[in-house]
Amino acid sequence: MKKKLLGTLLAVALLVTQSIGVFAADSKTTQVTLSGDSVGKYEMTEGTRENFSEVSSPEVLEQILAVNEGTATLESIAGQSEELKAELQGKTLVTKFFDLVPIDGGVKTEDGKYKVTFTVPNLTEALKDVKLLHYSTVRNVWEVITPSDVNYESKQITAEFEDLSPVAVIATKSGAGDSATSGAGTSPQTGVGSDWGIYVSAAVVLLGVAVVLGRKKRA
């Protein structure tokens, strides 16, 4: 009976630890994906030095990378101008900076702007005044873009850009929840609660295995 119980506990422990590995492997840098008509029309890449090679200003590039790494906050970018400072006041990062590149011209509006739709998994109604912080590598300016549509149900954002380059989703956070990141530029923390549940479950199961083994030795 003890051997059967021990085998069951060990099997459960193995399953839980495998689940933890799957959760870690599935984590992404931005957790943002293209959707709708934008799929196949744009390439979305992580915010790395290599992918942001078109950013001609070393200072701006270092600021973006520092925010992505969590060693700088939005305030470091807000200091670029009084207008930008006002736009970013009270805002928090929802995603890290990522890069958008059109494929075969992308999807254009009648006035020639790029129309992009993407899914943000941690987009909830706790996030108000959702906007996009964009650095134009063509015009060498920071700008805050108001999306043409924010759909909380489908978690999709649609926005129009004059040109494409580094982009991050920002918003004003209201109420409780982990929908947005802190101003330190860390990744969206979706699924944090469930991860902790897995860790606790694993600890309980492994503790049970230890107790059974201890009793078996004493017997």
Secondary structure, DSSP 8 states (H G I E B T S, - for coil): -HHHHHHHHHHHHHHHHHHHHHHHHH--SS--EE-GGGBTTEEEEE--TTTTTT---HHHHHHHHHHHHTSS-HHHHHTT-HHHHHHHTT-EESS--EEEEESTT--B-TTS-EEEEEE-TT--TTEEEEEEEEEETTTTEEEEE--SEEETTTTEEEEEESS---EEEEEEE-SSSSSS--TT-----TTHHHHHHHHHHHHHHHHHHHHHHHHHHH-
